[in-house]
């Protein structure tokens, strides 16, 4: 049992009656603005340096290990 076309039409009519055409079109406009903003943000992120590195020396201790050593020495 799938959703038939009549069930979809009834749901659409109920939604239009509850919210009205104005609110639905405003909501769709807001959704479109959000999508455009998201795409713009993704494009700006891609244009920046995509390879971000973390400088770390293998012989350096982690900050938490240094703090533990200092508390043991006290």
N, C-alpha and C positions, 0 to 999 in steps of 0.2 A: 504494500500500500504506500504509494508515494503521494506527494502533494500535487493535486491537480490544478489546472489553470483557474478553476472556479474558487478554490480555496485561497489562491494568491490574490485574486481580484477582491474577494471579500476582505482579506486582511488589508489590502491597499486602501479600500474605501473606508474602513474603520480608522486607519491611521490618518487619512486626510480629514475625516470628520473630527477626530480628536484634536489634532494639531493645527489644522488649517493649512492652506497652500502657502501662506506667507511665512509661517514658521519653518515649514519644510524647506522652502527655497533659501531662507536665511541659513538654515543648518547646512545645506549643501554648499552654500557659498563659503561658510566657515571651514568646512571640510576641504574644499578646493584650496583655500588660502593655506591651510595647514600642510597640505601635500606640496604646494609650491615652496613653502618655507623649508620643508624637510629636504626637498630636492636641491634647493639653493645651499643649504647647510652641507649636504653631502658633496656638492660640487666644490665648495670652498675647502672642505677637508681634503679632497683629492688633490687640489691645486697646491696645498702646503706640502712640505717635505714628508713623504709617506714613510720614510725609514727613520724612525726615532730610536735612538740607541741609549743605553744606560752605561755610563762609564763605571767600570768596577775592576779593581785589581784583585787577582786571585789570592794574594797574601794579606789582604785587609780583613780585619775581623768585623763581624756584624755589630751594629750599635748595641744590641741587647747583650752580647757576650762581653763587651767592654764594661757595661754597667754592672754586670754580675761580678766581674773581676774586681772592680772598685769596691763593691759592697763586701766581698770576701776579705779584702786587704784591710778594711777598717776595723 
